[in-house]
Amino acid sequence: MQQTSNYNLNLPEGTDIVNPLVDYNPNFTVIDGAMKANADRTVGRATCIKSGTTHVVTRSNTGSNIINFTATGDWNEGDTMTIDSVIVSVFLPDGSAALNGSYLINTEVFGILNGTRFTLYTNAVDIPEQSAANTSYDNTNSGLTATNVQDAIDEVASYENNLGTSVALGNITAYTPASEGYLFASDDDTGTGAFIIINDASENFIMAANNGYNVNIGNLVTAHVYKGRNYTISHRTGTLNCKFIPIVIS
């Protein structure tokens, strides 16, 4: 009886008395072992379910250390992974820890498992964390100088911090502020055609006006006013209630 050159499988010859249990069954055992070894060396399919911050990977062939799965969530820094219920550490090929966006939802992921170390083979892109500082801000209509949200918040906050204590002026028709600030005027006129006008008497132009858009709820106007200039406040009827808030320059 001869044997094959690679796996030593039995090859009965014409004059051999063949016993299947002795001559054939060992062949199947060798073939089965070789096929399993080949399967373990190929890319094994797995499933991955992201639960919270944990990526739960389950292999269809637990002997396969080259793994492919479809991501069901983005990989973010701080995420963890288990493979067949065992916690593994996730790295990139250069040995660095996996980055934000090392893989994204619905992408195909490939990696090699070595003990409890899983190496991703992917075109990782580091996606910066979204924050107010790296979110752009359009200042076209606001008049602010900020170009990102954080700076805009800080700029507005600095204005608020520069406002002094408000001064109640009551029912007045003229005012000359001692500093730059904001002049507010309101009344209780709820009739049709109600209005309030703040006028710069020094230059004779209207600073702010309300011509009855707030019918049935009274009127309110405000104007940015300047030190030493003369302002007049006029309205149709009712009682004026004015207030001045100075801007404090530190």
Secondary structure, 3 states (H helix, E strand, C coil): CEECCCCCCEECCCCCCCCHHHHHHHHHHHHHHHHHHHHHHCEEEEEEEEECCEEEEEECCCCCCEEEEECCCCCCCCCEEEECCEEEEEECCCCCECCCCCCCCCCEEEEEEECCEEEECCCCCCCCCCCHHHCECCCCCCCCCCCEHHHHHHHHHHHHHCECCCEEEECCCEECCCCCEEEEEEECCCCCCCCEEEEECCCCEEEEEECCCCCCCCEEEEEEECCCCCEEEEECCCCCEEEEEEECCC
